[in-house]
């Protein structure tokens, strides 16, 4: 098979690759993938819907054990498929290429083993599974849109309705927030909107999972900052307005006031319009307020400069035209305490502790001994699993460090990365341990309680921090205990461990009637490293396409548009890349309806150019304009 069939020689302008060598390489790969598929004996539990898909997944994994880059170039030189889009039908792709190679050599090839799928069947299986899990596509748009429901969706029916009218196909309810009562009202609004809009909307309820977060901190000082409104040039547009009301009265904030504070009633009764109040604020800065209104209910005072109020400040009342008539009082009312925070810079030390007592910033005690900053964590037992030398990240990757020392009740972290000038760490901020082998189950006690509601009302359940097949199995067993009908399972891939175990978790999830995968790019980027995120999400897309399982592209899609009303250029490009998935998820924001409409428009436009990994060569207006102007 070293030569082309004579009547085909003229079709190739250059000396072609050795056909026998190309065919033998491909035949060896084919033999290997069929053997590895046959050797996997654990498919008897796979649901009938996924029986063929599971076999195709195994074939794809076996195929990707080979480096076929050189072979791809040779096939392209012959004008044949380079097998770069073989995910949905691995054996069919290889067999078709082999058939053409034999044809070019003038030989016949009739393999005994029939492919699992023909070309169209693999595509149809993915489409059917997507329809079943995520609902039917919006006409003219293949990719579905999922939107995270804000708490107001429980009471704002018009918001839910407008989201559906502007392109929402799936609603996500985050079980980390609110509770069954609020979730129930959200579900009711979604179902009512389905009736009034004549559109369907699937509901995903996202379990919280084992959220590892920083513990409580000692509160900061009781300080109230009041400042006037200024222009970009620093000119005061409007003074700060402070409302002082009697201690004996109920807390009240007058109209137009920026803040309200309690003061002794007798002192307030002496204040008159036009009086001034002088003080040295919490920073020691001299400030003077002007009384602009005095009523029995309280007084309004204004300031043209920023003032920091703190308990114990001395306020002196002055009146023009009357000498030595000063009336002073101490500020003693309740003031809000600033949330506790730890200021951290590179090379600082931080103790991460098991104990639940509030953490603190670094300080020197009375004897001059230095005490590094310390903070607790929400799941103390994880500290038993970490090892010296492993990295740790806080606050969505804004603060990085290395574990330098491990003790029974705490570990010492050396901070290695913050933004220039340092970063503050607060309570309830996420902790990521990307290289630690944490013995955490995916289902928390809160998740087990939430499942009672989820199984009854949701179309899909999101398994957060899915890391092992055992995590998936535990979820399946819990849902079987709660009811006969089982929601579709969505595996949220958020860690390197979850990524590494994705094929095994998929095979376990495929034992149920419906499943999908969410690329949870927030935690995944921190855990894998931002430089590797693009590679990891691409591989997840390939693996899921081979299993004919739909993918949800999530986290920070059009976030600037959803929250501020204006997208960045990078966000628009990222949203367009989401065309590779079956669904794109938007997070909540003040402009979420606008973001939903914009995403729908982007996907409508991209659909004619891209589907999965394949570029669609529709007629380009750009090409038409060129030849119209130059011919």
Beta strands, then each sheet from edge to edge (+ up, - down):
strand 1: 144-148
strand 2: 170-174
strand 3: 202-206
strand 4: 223-226
strand 5: 229-230
strand 6: 236-238
strand 7: 240-246
strand 8: 259-263
strand 9: 276-280
strand 10: 286-295
strand 11: 298-303
strand 12: 307-310
strand 13: 314-318
strand 14: 327-330
strand 15: 342-344
strand 16: 349-353
strand 17: 363-364
strand 18: 370-371
strand 19: 373-376
strand 20: 391-394
strand 21: 399-406
strand 22: 410-417
strand 23: 423-425
strand 24: 431-432
strand 25: 460-463
strand 26: 488-493
strand 27: 515-520
strand 28: 550-554
strand 29: 583-586
strand 30: 610-611
strand 31: 614-615
sheet 1: 1+ 2+ 3+ 25+ 26+ 27+ 28+ 29+ 1+
sheet 2: 4+ 12-
sheet 3: 5+ 6-
sheet 4: 8+ 7+ 11- 10+ 9- 13+ 14-
sheet 5: 15+ 23-
sheet 6: 19+ 16+ 22- 21+ 20- 24+
sheet 7: 17+ 18-
sheet 8: 30+ 31-
end
